[in-house]
Every structure is written in structure tokens, then in C-alpha cells.
Amino acid sequence: MSLAYWVCQGIGFEQSAVIPLLDAAKLEKLINEKAENLIVNDAFKTDYDFEQKDNDAKVKLLLEEIVCDEDLELAGLLATANEEEVLIAITDGDGSYFLLYPPRYPWEYTGDFLSQETLIEYIAFHVLAFCRDDVSMQDVIAIIDPEIHEVGCG
């Protein structure tokens, strides 16, 4: 039996922090575009009486469906939606999933060095695309932790 440790470090958030901000229709569209093995179709909507539910209940159902896919969590789904591929999804092995901009070495940068403030705004802008219309950029910035330092174990 072996035991492995890893570091969850960077600028980002634990995925449960963003759930109350999400828009069900935008999340559904993202799932249909990015999740290879999961499609939210009419049968899914009929089985769960989807259209009769409020936004929060719809988001909860969609997230439960994502969790059924072994290799996909919300953080991973949001990371795949990032076309620049600079955000990562990582777990601490204890049920928490993070969407992060991990630390980089100077030689890994291909463009300009980005400040912490710029990175927080970048993450917020990216996530805001999947939030309800009444959610502001400041609401998303408020959930972002500039210094996540967790140790994963599994």
C-alpha cells in the first residue's frame, strides 16, 4: 500500500464557493459543450422535472449529474472551458476541489508577468461567464483566495 502527497497551491477558489453564483442555463450549455460523456438532454429534463425547478435546484441537479461522471467535477469543467489552459482543477483527496492558477517559474511565462490582482480579475472574468446575470465581478472576486495552500493526500 502506498501513500502520496501533493500540493494544491495557487490563486483560485474551492468549487463549493461558486455554486450559489451559477446560472443553470449557462452551466447546462457548458456541460453539453465540454463534457464528453454527459449530455443534458430532454430525457434528463423530463426525468427530473427540470423546467419546473428554480435556478438553484437546476444547478444542484446538474452538479449531481457531473459528479456521476468519475473524471469530472465542477472545477474541472470550468478549467476545460478556459481556452488559454492556464487554470487547473485539483483535489485535496478529501472531497474538496479547487480551480486554480498555479504558481509558475519565470521561464514558464511566454508573455508578460501578470500581477496577483490581474490574475484574480482573469479568474473572475472567466467564471463570471457562467454566473447568474445579477452576479457582479466583485461578487466573484470575493470568493477568490489569493493564497491557497492545501496538501492533498491519497
Secondary structure, DSSP 8 states (H G I E B T S, - for coil): ----EEEEEEEEEEGGGTGGGB-HHHHHHHHHHH-TT----HHHHHHTTGGGS-HHHHHHHHHHHHHHSTT--HHHHHHHT-TT---EEEE-SSS-EEEEE----GGG-SS----HHHHHHHHHHHHHTTB-TT--HHHHHHH-EEEEEEEEE-
